[in-house]
Amino acid sequence: MGQLLRASTIFLLTFLFACAQIQVPVTKEEKIEAQVEIAVQEWKSWYNDYRRVAPIVYRILRALASTDSIKEEIKRPSKNIGWDDGARRIELKGQNIIDHKALEIIAKRELPDNGYLLIPLPTMPAESAIRPWTWVKEFKFNEKNHIFTYITEDEEIEIPAEGFPIWIRFFVSRSREINAYAAQDKNGYFIVIHRGICQFLPDDNQLAFVIGHEMAHILRGHLGKVKGVNLLAGILGLSVAIFVSPDLGNIIYGGIMAKYSRGQEREADFFGLCFTHLAGYDIEIASKAFITLGSSAPPSELEQFFSTHPYDAERRAYLKKVVKWIKEGKTWHQIIEEIRGESS
Ligand SMILES: [Zn+2]
């Protein structure tokens, strides 16, 4: 009897609540304030992801520059040395009102509609030279002595750039899509890592493998064979070599998802693992990146990822084999020679 009474009370209460819906009135300003709050969190997380991705990319680029073992296998993406001081710039012009307010909160100051906010990346000269979210009016790069000069309201900050003989630009996009890709514009090749993939790959060894995989598409010349990639140059209008466009990922994402062949995907895995290893990461853990993604990320969100990075048992088995060979003491050069010998 008591149970029945309780059930009918719950029913009655639900019914009453449904009848008199509670609606707290919210003004337009209050709504904007809430949107700004979300944007602040987004920008901060984006910066943290950038700080995580950057040292991995730099570590791989430095390793590639200093290794001789697979030199002949790499196609240099550009004849020029890439000069980078590790300062990324967020252009204020063109930011919507929500993002502008969010950036003001983070920078702890009022911001004009133009100029840039600087964010320094770890393991690079900028890290010790500037505070994060410093506003600068403009910047210059001296081609002769490779020094970046940033002009604030009251000073000029000079940061010497590090030269990368094998240079690929990289961006972390604010998109939460679980993906990463390599592309090309008029300034050369670059990779884009979406925030979503950082979230679902908490292990740096595995994130390094995904980054290495995308770099391998560039360094093995897969992109040159993909039609339509050059269209990007016009759409993006990227004029500065190391420029931060926070929504970059979203803009290009739809248009140019490169379709690689199965063979190219396998090759990107092989060299991606190789680059990861040369940079000093644990390739046994790294090689399981796609398993981690497949088992932790929501299936609906992974659809896009696996449609551009088809992963199957064969690919897994093959990576496992390569890890085993390396653990047995074989060099990458030996493995490549052996595979070539078998297939010819
Ligand atoms: Zn791929």
Residues whose N, C-alpha, C, O or C-beta is under 5 A from the ligand:
A	BS01	ZN	E265 A268 T308 H309
